[in-house]
Amino acid sequence: MSGTTYLYRPINQAELDLIEASGWRGFLPRLPEQPIFYPVLNEEYAIQISRDWNVPYYGVGYVVRFAVETGYLGQFPVQNVGDRHHDELWVPAEQLAEFNQHIQGLIEVTATFRRQQ
């Protein structure tokens, strides 16, 4: 057994509803204009995206955490997209169903952010 690695994903309400509909077991297929699925490698970065981008745009943002088989993740090189902690994996959209099969356990919400009234 290769163990598991925790990944994080900043999401909006619509995405959360779809994850819940999956039984908290997977992510739904990407839209045609979304060629990659990008989980992030640390919660700090996911919080930053959710709080600073999703909340102003959607009014609410969530961070979810999920464990994936570490050995499986080796095929996706780490992509740094800015600051030292802005690390992501780029999973081609056509591989998302396979990616979901390597999630261990349930996807869980670790943070919620809402627009201040």
C-alpha positions in Angstrom: 0.0 0.0 0.0 1.4 3.3 -1.0 -0.5 5.4 1.6 -2.6 8.4 1.0 -2.0 12.1 0.4 -4.5 14.8 1.5 -5.5 17.2 -1.2 -7.7 20.3 -1.0 -10.2 22.0 -3.3 -11.8 25.4 -3.1 -15.4 25.2 -4.3 -18.6 27.1 -4.5 -22.1 26.1 -3.4 -23.1 24.5 -6.7 -19.9 22.3 -6.6 -20.6 21.4 -3.0 -24.2 20.3 -3.9 -22.8 18.0 -6.6 -20.2 16.5 -4.3 -23.0 15.9 -1.7 -25.1 14.2 -4.4 -22.2 11.9 -5.1 -22.4 10.7 -1.5 -19.2 12.7 -0.7 -17.2 10.3 -2.9 -16.2 12.2 -6.0 -16.1 15.2 -8.2 -18.4 15.6 -11.2 -17.1 15.9 -14.7 -15.7 19.2 -15.8 -17.5 21.5 -18.2 -16.1 21.8 -21.7 -14.4 25.1 -20.9 -12.6 23.4 -17.9 -9.9 21.2 -19.4 -8.3 20.4 -16.1 -9.3 19.6 -12.5 -6.8 21.2 -10.1 -6.7 20.0 -6.5 -4.3 22.0 -4.4 -1.6 20.6 -2.1 -2.2 22.6 1.0 -5.1 24.0 2.9 -3.7 27.5 3.2 -3.8 27.9 -0.6 -7.3 26.5 -0.9 -8.5 28.9 1.9 -6.9 31.8 0.0 -8.8 31.0 -3.2 -12.1 30.3 -1.5 -12.0 33.4 0.7 -10.5 35.8 -1.8 -12.0 34.6 -5.1 -15.1 32.5 -4.5 -16.7 34.6 -1.8 -16.7 37.9 -3.8 -17.9 36.1 -6.9 -20.4 33.5 -5.5 -21.1 34.9 -2.0 -19.9 31.8 -0.4 -16.8 29.6 -0.6 -15.9 26.2 0.8 -12.7 24.2 1.2 -12.9 20.4 0.9 -10.3 17.9 1.9 -9.9 14.4 0.5 -7.3 11.6 0.6 -6.0 10.0 -2.6 -3.7 7.1 -3.1 -0.2 8.6 -3.1 1.2 6.2 -5.7 -1.5 7.2 -8.2 -0.8 10.9 -7.8 2.8 10.4 -9.0 1.7 10.8 -12.7 0.6 14.4 -12.1 3.6 16.7 -11.7 3.2 19.5 -9.1 2.5 22.8 -10.8 3.5 26.0 -8.9 1.3 28.8 -10.1 2.6 31.8 -8.0 3.7 32.0 -4.4 5.8 29.3 -2.8 2.7 27.6 -1.4 0.6 27.8 -4.6 1.1 24.2 -5.6 -1.6 22.3 -7.6 -1.9 19.0 -9.5 -3.3 19.3 -13.0 -5.6 16.3 -13.7 -6.9 16.3 -17.3 -10.7 16.4 -17.3 -10.9 13.1 -19.2 -9.1 11.4 -16.3 -11.4 12.7 -13.5 -13.6 9.6 -13.3 -10.4 7.5 -12.8 -9.1 10.0 -10.3 -12.3 9.7 -8.3 -11.8 5.9 -8.1 -8.5 6.6 -6.2 -10.1 8.8 -3.5 -10.0 7.0 -0.2 -12.9 7.6 2.1 -15.2 10.6 1.9 -14.7 14.2 0.8 -15.1 16.5 3.8 -15.7 20.3 4.2 -12.9 21.9 6.3 -13.8 25.6 5.9 -16.7 27.8 5.0 -16.5 31.5 4.1 -19.5 33.8 3.5 -19.8 37.4 2.3 -20.3 39.7 5.2 -23.8 41.3 5.4 
